[in-house]
Amino acid sequence: MIDFYSKLRYDFSDLCELVRVLRAPDGCPWDSSQTHESIRRNFLEEAYEACEAIDQKDPVHLREELGDVLLHVVFHAGIETDAGNFT
């Protein structure tokens, strides 16, 4: 497991590992119980917020919202990985 506290910078593999740890049987009960359907609305909301940031030409807000969208993409991929559908 990655020692997240000792890192100065984080990359995409750290995000994937964090989602894996949270969804593990001994991880966070809320995260491990989520399904595509249960977080679908949140995913859509984050995508709309990213679009709003684009419309507002606000790069700071866009960076934040794209991070949220990316988290959802990784989370949905984690659900499929756990189901044995993604490798």
N, C-alpha and C positions, 0 to 999 in steps of 0.2 A: 504494500500500500504506500502511496505517496504521502510524505510528510508535508502537507499543504502549508503549514505554518513556517517552514524553513525556506520556502521559495521566495525569491524576489520578484519573479515574473511568472506568469502562467501562460500556457498555450492550449491549443485545441485538444491535445491528448489529455491534459489535466481536466478539462471540462468533461470529456468522455469518461475518465476514471471517476470523477466526482459523482456523475450520474449513476455509474455502475455501483459505487459504494452505497449511495443512498437507496438504490433499488434492491440491494442484496438482502437475503433473508434476515440478516442481523443488522440491516440498515434502518432507515426511517420507515416506520409502518405506513405513514401517509404516502410517501413516494412509491413504495412497493405495491400499494393497492391501486394505484392509478391505472386507467385504461385509456386507449385513444379517445373513447367517447367521453370519459370523465374530464379530460383536459382540452377537449376540442374547442369549447367556447373560449377558454383562456388563450389558446393558440391563435384563434381568429382575432381576438381583441388585440393581442400584441402585434399582429400583422397590420391591422387597421391603424394602430398607434404609429407604427413605422411609416405608413403611408401619409399620415398627418404630418409627421416630422419632415418628410420629403416635400409635401405641399407648402409647409412653412419655411422651407429652406433653412432648417435649423440643424446643423451638423452635430451639435452636442446632444440634442434630443434624439437624433437619428442613430447615433452610436449606441446610446442606451437601449433604444427600442430594437435595433438589430441584434444586440446582445441577448435580449429577451426572446426574440424569434429564434436565434441560434440555439438557445437553451431548449426551447420546445422541439426543434428539429432533432437534437441529440436525445432528448427524453423519449420522443416517439420512436426513434431508432432503437433505443434501449429496450423499449417494450417489445419490439419485434425480435431483437437479439435474444431476449429472455425466452421468447416463444419458440426460438429455434429457426426463425424465418430469415434472419440476417446473420451474417458472419463478420 
